[in-house]
Amino acid sequence: MNIILSLLLLNYFFVIKTYSCSDPCICQQYKIQRFRSKIRGYYQNVLQEQKGALLLNRYQISFPGNQFNRSPLRSEVYLVDGSKGYTTQMIGVYMIIDLLQTYEINTIIFWVYDRDSYLRTFDLKIYILGLGGSKELIYENTAATSIVKVKFSNSFVKQILFYNNNGSSLNVYLHILNLQAYFEL
């Protein structure tokens, strides 16, 4: 079933308006580049609410504070302090982010809580789910701090999972401020 949907998705992207072109080779290269750009999210962050990314298990994750910008999928300017602007995730819980479509990405950036005088380290794992539903571990660290950029091989991704393996050096929570995912050339 997933393979059929993937083939239909690829077929949809190949249906491109025809342009008059004197050199068929150049036209074909243009179509290929346009197709690649589309499945790569136009080389921009695809982990945004405005781009259709959703937290599937939002009821298992806490969002401290009462302001509108507490989601890690936000793109607005935001305020973060000890009581708002981040997520709280218990040990053994996944944060499951579902993308609007399957994208080809190779870079994820995440920002864990670092907004106080304590040096916090976080124990987490990041998985991606691709076309066939197979889960692949792309990052594991017992001492992640601040902003981390994760590079991995070009992959078609439908879901990204952040797993709280063992909390932080101060408590049992994984606190995430912001997330980004994109294709980097």
C-alpha positions, 0 to 999 in steps of 0.5 A: 500500500505504501509503495503504491502511494509513493508511486502515485506521489512520484507520478504526481510530481512528474506531471509538470507543465510543458514549456517550449524549448529548443533543446530537449536535453535542457528541458529534461534537466530543468524538469529533473531539477524542479522535481528534486527541488519539490521533493526536497522542500525547496531546500527550506525547513520542512519542520514548520506548522506553516508547512504542514508538520504536525506533532502526532502525540501532542497529548504525551508531551507538555508545553509549559506556559500559556503563550502561542509560541511554545511549539518546537515547530514554530518559525516566529520570533519567540520568548523562552525562559524557565517557565515557557517556550519549550516542550517537556517530554518524559523518559521513554516517550517519543515526540513524533513529527509527521510531515505533510508529505514525504521529503528527501532530507539530510539535515536535522537541527535541534535546540535543547534547553540551555536558557539557564545557568546550569550546564544541562546534557540530554540523553536522546535518540533521533529516528526517521521513518521512510517510505516503507515505514522502516525506522532508522536511527540517525543520532544517539548521544548521552550528552547533547547540549544547546544547538546540534546539527545532525547530518545523515545520508539523503533519505526520504522521510515521512516522520521524525521521532525524538526519543527521550532515552534518559532525561537530562543531567538535572531531571528526567525530562527532554526539553526541546526549544526548536526543530528544523529539517531540510536538504542541504546541498 
